[in-house]
Amino acid sequence: MYASPDNYIPQSDANRRPLAMWLAMAAGSLAIMSLIVGAPLALNTGHPFLAQMIYQAFHFVCHQIPERSFFLAEHQFAVCARCTGLYAGFTVATLAYPLVKSLRQTEAPERKWLFLAAAPLAIDFALGFFGIWDNTHLSRFATGALLGSVAVFYVMPGLMDLSLRNWRRGREDSLPAGAKKVLPGGFVINSSVGPSDYSAPHRRI
């Protein structure tokens, strides 16, 4: 359910905030991918403390099993192949987002497309988990990348909607006790009148 037009920022600021939000998301996604690939490079260049910090940070979101991870310079990525695909797909889709969809559009696609994008990953995982077939680095990466790229088109509209909200409106609309505010059309808001107490039937009017 969308907010009323009065809850959004004026037209003069409507182009800058979505752009700033997209730039922040793009920078954050690139930073995460840089850390994933940078961990093995840090080990290879003689920075074990930095590499250990990166591995430890991603340990909370990934199992980091070596047999299921890509390697660079004889050291594994900070996350497994499937997580690498998720982050890579999300990053590429975020960078390409303005070319595919307007930054001011706040409507997300139907949820069925997100479930369809997650289906190959779930099938690939289930087949490997039950020993029906041995999934590969490529299948893990590809299914993860598909879900990560599609997820962007559900995350970004929500962020765009947040960026367009007028967060100051709540403070501007708060009135001291006894104050009155005249709205267009002559309607008057009197802050001294509180809402009805529906929890106490004997106090209803």
Residue frames as qw, qx, qy, qz and C-alpha x, y, z in Angstrom:
[[0.000, 0.889, 0.458, 0.000, 0.00, 0.00, 0.00],
 [0.461, 0.344, 0.005, 0.818, 1.49, 3.32, -1.07],
 [0.190, -0.500, -0.400, 0.744, 1.53, 6.52, 0.94],
 [0.282, 0.875, 0.381, -0.096, -0.46, 9.56, -0.11],
 [0.554, 0.617, 0.045, 0.557, 1.24, 12.12, -2.38],
 [0.227, -0.915, 0.096, -0.319, 1.52, 14.52, 0.55],
 [0.803, -0.538, 0.223, 0.123, 4.00, 12.19, 2.21],
 [0.810, 0.220, 0.188, 0.510, 6.57, 12.54, -0.56],
 [0.370, -0.466, 0.062, 0.802, 9.21, 15.20, -1.11],
 [0.363, 0.773, 0.055, -0.517, 8.67, 18.17, -3.48],
 [0.829, 0.535, 0.137, 0.085, 9.31, 17.73, -7.18],
 [0.208, 0.901, -0.366, 0.103, 12.51, 19.82, -7.02],
 [0.305, -0.580, 0.744, -0.130, 14.26, 17.14, -4.91],
 [0.906, 0.092, 0.295, -0.289, 12.64, 14.11, -6.54],
 [0.793, 0.550, -0.256, 0.053, 15.52, 13.48, -8.96],
 [0.141, 0.699, -0.616, 0.335, 18.47, 13.80, -6.58],
 [0.587, -0.406, 0.581, -0.392, 17.49, 11.43, -3.79],
 [0.962, 0.159, 0.187, -0.117, 16.81, 8.31, -5.92],
 [0.642, 0.652, -0.338, 0.219, 20.10, 8.91, -7.73],
 [0.115, -0.657, 0.619, -0.414, 21.94, 9.22, -4.42],
 [0.808, -0.209, 0.449, -0.320, 20.28, 6.03, -3.17],
 [0.926, 0.376, -0.017, 0.008, 21.27, 4.13, -6.31],
 [0.389, 0.720, -0.479, 0.317, 24.85, 5.40, -6.10],
 [0.422, -0.543, 0.604, -0.404, 25.06, 4.28, -2.47],
 [0.921, 0.012, 0.332, -0.202, 23.73, 0.81, -3.36],
 [0.793, 0.568, -0.187, 0.120, 26.10, 0.51, -6.33],
 [0.130, 0.720, -0.572, 0.372, 29.08, 1.57, -4.23],
 [0.628, -0.396, 0.556, -0.373, 28.13, -0.82, -1.44],
 [0.959, 0.202, 0.162, -0.113, 27.68, -3.75, -3.83],
 [0.635, 0.653, -0.340, 0.236, 31.02, -3.08, -5.49],
 [0.172, -0.679, 0.592, -0.399, 32.69, -2.80, -2.08],
 [0.828, -0.206, 0.447, -0.270, 31.34, -6.20, -1.02],
 [0.916, 0.396, 0.006, 0.059, 32.49, -7.85, -4.26],
 [0.331, 0.763, -0.457, 0.315, 35.90, -6.22, -3.84],
 [0.461, -0.547, 0.603, -0.353, 36.20, -7.76, -0.38],
 [0.945, 0.052, 0.278, -0.164, 35.17, -11.21, -1.64],
 [0.814, 0.514, -0.103, 0.249, 37.84, -11.17, -4.33],
 [0.102, 0.829, -0.392, 0.385, 40.27, -9.14, -2.23],
 [0.770, -0.530, 0.316, -0.164, 40.59, -11.71, 0.56],
 [0.938, 0.051, 0.190, 0.286, 42.71, -14.19, -1.46],
 [0.493, 0.719, -0.079, 0.484, 44.66, -11.32, -3.00],
 [0.323, -0.839, 0.288, -0.329, 45.43, -9.98, 0.47],
 [0.883, -0.342, 0.314, 0.068, 46.82, -13.38, 1.47],
 [0.838, 0.373, 0.147, 0.371, 48.85, -13.60, -1.70],
 [0.310, 0.770, -0.115, 0.546, 50.40, -10.14, -1.20],
 [0.500, 0.060, -0.583, 0.638, 51.40, -10.71, 2.40],
 [0.282, -0.319, 0.209, -0.880, 48.51, -9.15, 4.33],
 [0.363, -0.200, -0.910, 0.008, 47.19, -12.08, 6.39],
 [0.003, -0.308, -0.607, 0.732, 45.63, -9.91, 9.10],
 [0.381, 0.270, -0.116, -0.877, 43.47, -8.01, 6.57],
 [0.478, 0.046, -0.768, -0.424, 42.53, -11.26, 4.84],
 [0.239, -0.202, -0.895, 0.317, 41.58, -12.88, 8.14],
 [0.196, 0.303, 0.371, -0.856, 39.31, -9.95, 9.00],
 [0.494, 0.210, -0.379, -0.754, 37.51, -10.33, 5.66],
 [0.449, -0.022, -0.882, -0.141, 37.15, -14.11, 5.99],
 [0.106, -0.231, -0.788, 0.561, 35.87, -13.75, 9.53],
 [0.322, 0.254, 0.127, -0.903, 33.31, -11.11, 8.52],
 [0.606, 0.167, -0.478, -0.613, 31.86, -13.32, 5.77],
 [0.188, 0.052, -0.966, 0.172, 31.98, -16.38, 8.01],
 [0.291, 0.222, 0.608, -0.705, 28.68, -15.24, 9.55],
 [0.625, 0.446, 0.060, -0.637, 26.82, -15.47, 6.22],
 [0.750, 0.450, -0.434, -0.216, 28.60, -18.32, 4.40],
 [0.947, -0.295, 0.122, 0.036, 29.94, -21.78, 5.26],
 [0.103, 0.849, -0.504, -0.119, 33.16, -21.07, 3.27],
 [0.893, -0.098, 0.432, 0.086, 33.76, -24.73, 2.42],
 [0.140, -0.590, 0.559, 0.565, 36.91, -24.81, 0.24],
 [0.338, 0.104, 0.877, 0.324, 35.58, -27.60, -2.00],
 [0.232, 0.733, 0.636, 0.067, 32.63, -25.38, -2.92],
 [0.082, -0.895, -0.018, 0.438, 34.54, -22.13, -3.42],
 [0.636, 0.727, -0.060, 0.253, 36.40, -20.43, -6.24],
 [0.706, -0.465, 0.068, 0.530, 40.12, -19.89, -5.80],
 [0.379, 0.897, -0.061, 0.218, 42.35, -17.00, -6.79],
 [0.182, 0.726, -0.571, 0.338, 46.13, -17.01, -6.40],
 [0.532, 0.041, -0.826, 0.183, 45.80, -20.43, -4.70],
 [0.039, 0.124, 0.660, -0.740, 43.52, -19.02, -2.00],
 [0.023, 0.545, 0.824, 0.151, 39.75, -19.37, -1.80],
 [0.120, -0.557, -0.212, -0.794, 37.27, -16.52, -2.16],
 [0.158, -0.195, 0.557, -0.792, 35.76, -15.08, 1.01],
 [0.702, 0.116, 0.385, -0.588, 32.48, -16.88, 0.22],
 [0.588, 0.073, 0.792, 0.147, 31.44, -20.05, -1.62],
 [0.149, 0.082, 0.656, 0.735, 30.59, -20.24, -5.31],
 [0.068, -0.664, -0.720, -0.190, 26.84, -19.92, -4.73],
 [0.237, -0.821, -0.271, 0.443, 27.23, -16.84, -2.52],
 [0.292, -0.319, 0.376, 0.820, 29.70, -15.39, -5.02],
 [0.082, 0.372, 0.721, 0.579, 27.00, -15.73, -7.66],
 [0.168, -0.797, -0.570, 0.107, 24.41, -14.07, -5.41],
 [0.277, -0.733, -0.025, 0.621, 26.65, -11.08, -4.73],
 [0.267, -0.150, 0.548, 0.779, 27.92, -10.85, -8.30],
 [0.058, 0.531, 0.740, 0.410, 24.42, -11.00, -9.78],
 [0.190, -0.847, -0.426, 0.255, 23.16, -8.40, -7.33],
 [0.318, -0.576, 0.168, 0.734, 26.09, -6.10, -8.12],
 [0.205, 0.063, 0.644, 0.734, 25.77, -6.33, -11.90],
 [0.041, -0.665, -0.701, -0.254, 21.99, -5.84, -11.78],
 [0.256, -0.804, -0.282, 0.457, 22.38, -2.86, -9.44],
 [0.274, -0.396, 0.339, 0.809, 24.86, -1.20, -11.79],
 [0.052, 0.176, 0.716, 0.674, 22.57, -1.82, -14.78],
 [0.049, 0.570, 0.750, -0.333, 19.37, -0.89, -12.95],
 [0.149, 0.637, 0.088, -0.752, 19.02, 2.71, -14.30],
 [0.130, 0.274, -0.679, -0.669, 19.31, 1.34, -17.84],
 [0.145, -0.240, -0.942, -0.183, 16.43, -1.06, -17.28],
 [0.265, -0.718, -0.644, -0.005, 14.08, 0.80, -14.95],
 [0.009, 0.768, -0.013, 0.640, 13.46, 4.39, -13.91],
 [0.339, 0.069, -0.653, 0.673, 14.94, 5.34, -10.55],
 [0.314, -0.105, 0.251, -0.909, 11.69, 7.08, -9.67],
 [0.716, -0.136, -0.496, -0.472, 9.54, 4.00, -10.22],
 [0.289, -0.383, 0.697, -0.532, 8.54, 2.46, -6.90],
 [0.891, 0.033, 0.097, -0.441, 6.49, -0.51, -8.11],
 [0.293, -0.403, 0.861, 0.100, 8.09, -3.94, -7.80],
 [0.464, 0.108, -0.730, -0.490, 7.32, -6.83, -10.17],
 [0.854, -0.284, -0.128, -0.416, 4.91, -9.57, -9.19],
 [0.493, -0.590, 0.620, -0.159, 6.34, -11.85, -6.51],
 [0.956, 0.158, 0.239, -0.059, 5.98, -14.91, -8.71],
 [0.625, 0.702, -0.281, 0.196, 9.07, -13.84, -10.68],
 [0.169, -0.698, 0.616, -0.325, 11.15, -13.83, -7.52],
 [0.804, -0.179, 0.522, -0.222, 9.98, -17.36, -6.67],
 [0.880, 0.472, 0.046, 0.020, 10.71, -18.49, -10.22],
 [0.343, 0.782, -0.454, 0.255, 14.21, -17.03, -9.98],
 [0.402, -0.551, 0.653, -0.330, 14.79, -18.86, -6.70],
 [0.951, 0.062, 0.149, -0.264, 13.55, -22.19, -8.07],
 [0.775, 0.481, -0.379, 0.156, 16.75, -23.15, -9.98],
 [0.041, 0.586, -0.643, 0.491, 18.86, -22.47, -6.89],
 [0.689, -0.264, 0.463, -0.490, 16.55, -24.55, -4.70],
 [0.959, 0.237, -0.033, -0.153, 16.55, -27.41, -7.22],
 [0.559, 0.591, -0.508, 0.284, 20.33, -27.30, -7.62],
 [0.211, -0.510, 0.644, -0.529, 20.79, -27.37, -3.85],
 [0.824, -0.116, 0.333, -0.444, 18.21, -30.15, -3.30],
 [0.903, 0.358, -0.229, -0.055, 19.66, -32.42, -5.99],
 [0.409, 0.542, -0.613, 0.404, 23.10, -32.11, -4.47],
 [0.403, -0.436, 0.539, -0.597, 21.89, -32.43, -0.88],
 [0.878, -0.026, 0.319, -0.356, 20.03, -35.69, -1.58],
 [0.436, -0.382, 0.756, 0.303, 22.87, -37.08, -3.67],
 [0.731, 0.545, 0.383, -0.145, 20.89, -37.25, -6.91],
 [0.699, 0.563, 0.030, 0.439, 23.65, -35.45, -8.78],
 [0.567, -0.405, -0.091, 0.711, 26.82, -33.54, -7.94],
 [0.224, 0.958, 0.178, 0.018, 26.30, -29.85, -8.59],
 [0.706, 0.209, 0.006, 0.677, 29.29, -27.89, -9.81],
 [0.265, -0.395, -0.127, 0.870, 30.86, -24.50, -9.18],
 [0.046, -0.094, -0.465, -0.879, 29.21, -23.30, -12.40],
 [0.340, -0.529, -0.707, -0.324, 25.71, -24.48, -11.43],
 [0.406, -0.602, -0.483, 0.489, 26.04, -22.95, -7.95],
 [0.205, -0.285, 0.072, 0.934, 27.33, -19.66, -9.33],
 [0.098, -0.218, -0.586, -0.774, 24.76, -19.45, -12.15],
 [0.362, -0.609, -0.690, -0.150, 21.72, -20.19, -9.97],
 [0.387, -0.576, -0.349, 0.630, 22.97, -17.77, -7.32],
 [0.155, -0.135, 0.241, 0.949, 23.59, -15.05, -9.89],
 [0.174, -0.435, -0.673, -0.573, 20.08, -15.46, -11.29],
 [0.404, -0.702, -0.575, 0.116, 18.45, -15.00, -7.89],
 [0.399, -0.464, -0.138, 0.779, 20.75, -12.13, -6.92],
 [0.100, 0.052, 0.382, 0.917, 20.09, -10.19, -10.12],
 [0.273, -0.543, -0.649, -0.458, 16.31, -10.61, -9.92],
 [0.442, -0.600, -0.532, 0.402, 16.26, -9.64, -6.24],
 [0.253, -0.122, 0.015, 0.960, 17.54, -6.19, -7.18],
 [0.190, -0.307, -0.463, -0.809, 14.25, -5.38, -8.88],
 [0.533, -0.629, -0.554, -0.115, 12.44, -5.99, -5.59],
 [0.552, -0.450, -0.286, 0.641, 14.93, -4.25, -3.31],
 [0.269, 0.047, 0.154, 0.950, 15.52, -1.09, -5.36],
 [0.215, -0.584, -0.462, -0.632, 11.85, -0.01, -5.74],
 [0.578, -0.687, -0.422, 0.127, 11.49, -0.14, -1.97],
 [0.530, -0.335, -0.062, 0.777, 14.64, 1.93, -1.51],
 [0.127, 0.302, 0.347, 0.879, 13.46, 4.39, -4.16],
 [0.375, -0.706, -0.499, -0.335, 10.17, 4.75, -2.32],
 [0.604, -0.610, -0.280, 0.430, 12.01, 5.45, 0.93],
 [0.438, -0.087, 0.116, 0.887, 14.22, 8.02, -0.75],
 [0.040, -0.444, -0.421, -0.790, 11.18, 9.89, -2.09],
 [0.424, -0.687, -0.586, 0.065, 9.42, 10.07, 1.28],
 [0.001, 0.706, -0.149, 0.692, 9.21, 13.38, 3.08],
 [0.613, -0.237, -0.663, 0.358, 10.49, 12.28, 6.49],
 [0.112, 0.041, -0.322, 0.939, 10.16, 15.80, 7.90],
 [0.399, -0.383, -0.420, -0.720, 6.43, 15.81, 7.39],
 [0.621, -0.446, -0.638, 0.087, 5.77, 13.87, 10.58],
 [0.403, -0.297, -0.359, 0.788, 7.52, 16.52, 12.65],
 [0.052, -0.112, -0.174, -0.977, 5.88, 19.36, 10.78],
 [0.483, -0.400, -0.561, -0.540, 2.41, 17.88, 11.31],
 [0.499, -0.379, -0.674, 0.392, 2.86, 17.44, 15.06],
 [0.131, -0.697, -0.113, -0.696, 0.96, 20.18, 16.89],
 [0.082, 0.125, -0.683, 0.715, 1.19, 21.30, 20.50],
 [0.069, -0.490, -0.842, 0.215, -1.79, 20.72, 22.74],
 [0.098, 0.747, 0.410, -0.514, -4.65, 23.08, 21.96],
 [0.041, -0.431, 0.418, 0.799, -3.14, 24.24, 18.66],
 [0.670, 0.551, 0.422, -0.262, -5.16, 24.38, 15.47],
 [0.250, -0.279, 0.633, 0.678, -4.10, 23.81, 11.89],
 [0.592, 0.566, 0.187, -0.542, -6.19, 24.90, 8.91],
 [0.517, -0.001, 0.752, 0.409, -6.06, 22.59, 5.91],
 [0.124, 0.072, -0.490, -0.860, -7.01, 23.48, 2.32],
 [0.351, -0.393, -0.736, -0.425, -10.77, 23.69, 2.02],
 [0.376, -0.572, 0.108, -0.721, -11.26, 25.20, 5.47],
 [0.856, -0.311, -0.413, -0.012, -10.89, 21.97, 7.48],
 [0.169, -0.767, 0.434, -0.441, -9.45, 22.51, 10.95],
 [0.754, -0.042, -0.616, 0.225, -7.32, 20.06, 12.94],
 [0.410, -0.748, 0.225, -0.471, -7.66, 20.59, 16.68],
 [0.489, 0.295, -0.777, 0.265, -4.96, 18.72, 18.60],
 [0.303, -0.258, 0.598, -0.696, -6.92, 18.98, 21.84],
 [0.857, 0.057, 0.075, -0.507, -9.44, 16.44, 20.51],
 [0.216, -0.396, 0.890, 0.064, -8.12, 12.91, 20.96],
 [0.444, 0.032, -0.779, -0.441, -9.24, 9.70, 19.31],
 [0.783, -0.336, -0.035, -0.522, -12.13, 7.69, 20.71],
 [0.196, -0.417, 0.857, -0.232, -11.23, 5.04, 23.25],
 [0.761, 0.056, -0.441, -0.472, -12.55, 1.84, 21.70],
 [0.421, 0.119, -0.854, 0.281, -11.03, -0.26, 24.45],
 [0.055, 0.209, 0.691, -0.690, -13.63, 1.07, 26.94],
 [0.025, -0.478, -0.748, -0.460, -17.22, 0.65, 25.63],
 [0.212, -0.772, -0.542, 0.257, -18.71, 2.78, 28.38],
 [0.222, -0.598, 0.057, 0.768, -16.67, 5.76, 27.17],
 [0.280, 0.235, 0.649, 0.667, -17.85, 5.65, 23.60],
 [0.233, 0.265, 0.085, -0.932, -19.91, 8.54, 22.29]]
